């Protein structure tokens, strides 16, 4: 293999971003058979299967390597057009960023609104748990991520953003029914709990701090995969849960929520990771997001 033709790697990128061969063909203004042939040729050239033909299409481990190259190449091409100022250049820079749901629901969107629009930029947000956003960087799906991973992904820079604080809270009637009989280290592990999804371990980690690691949260748990919905589910009395402090404080002041363990909290360190690319739009976004995080999160330890 002597080269990776840009037309073929661009097609791979389009297939992954659009999710299907047909949608990629529409985006590239070619036929689906042309897309299929380009991918087949690229796979023959690399000697690797690059895509899993699922819906949506997913890159294989080898495909992730080529996908990272494709996205970096497309980004650099856009920068060249912008610096040359040639009419008809590609549209605004596209910045795919992975971010956790709680940041998205609290401080992150106001930060994006403050990112300068010169050069023009379009944000493509991927919502994922902070413990798993780094995987999207490794796969080449995104160029940057808000993550709990302090160890930089290969080819990436990392900087601390701060601590996201979570408070253990419950509705007053729920606390009276489930958490008032005996010490909290005994009642909380048995009480119904709200979790974001099946990868959410925050509530289990909190309970282990109470029980010296002997047990996690109850198996009686409700899965609510929305930051706002999670908070609403706790306030409705479905279970207890750890709610981001900016969402919890107004409800605590109004009496809609109570703290079963006053003074206790969970702090989750967040980091910004991004590709090592000299891309002005990405650099501006990184600086603006870091500044917003400094004003919204607790200082990193």
Beta strands, then each sheet from edge to edge (+ up, - down):
strand 1: 51-52
strand 2: 58-59
strand 3: 93-99
strand 4: 121-127
strand 5: 144-147
strand 6: 156-169
strand 7: 193-195
strand 8: 221-223
strand 9: 241-244
strand 10: 266-275
sheet 1: 1+ 2-
sheet 2: 4+ 3+ 5+ 10- 6+ 9-
sheet 3: 7+ 8+
end
